Amino acid sequence: MRMVCARSTNPDLEAVAMELLGAILPILLIQLPFAIMAGALAKRLGGNTFVWAALSIVPVFGWLFQPYVVYRIVTAILDRLDEIRLKTTF
């Protein structure tokens, strides 16, 4: 009677999985600080913290999402400067 093992015994599959992990892990580690910053900024800018962090950590989409974060920061700064200008104008 042959025993069936739950672990894969295919060395090619394990090699591919390790290679994929080795390729994705550094990218995720690079994106992690951006996700933390985006989450903190989302709270201050009125966005959803989890969504901003999750979108920032996804490797390719995070690179496309970062310009949006910069856009939101710049518009928030400009809005606050307009408020200050209106308060100080007679």
Steps between C-alpha positions, in 0.01 A plus 500: 500500500639837398487799739384833360687795638333841523825678416590533135788280394548675168841670521426717197190647663690574820782664304257719311325598823830592665609696195170689494527575871857618450386735225193643674629532857749783433237696309252460786765612748566810289127577478438450873621848613289661227196306622558615857538862390195481275293361785608783730433759231158351425394562857601867478352551153169329572561181303455138600820396679476129415422558132786747454747268674380196306518681166848626581645161589395323179823522296393626157176669601676671790733675258198630312319596821784712642448793256138513618622524860731785403212671319279476811780643716558794267130582472461484880792740543359738241155489661647586839701784352182637341325485838787692661495757220125554536529542878778758472347698211289795609 
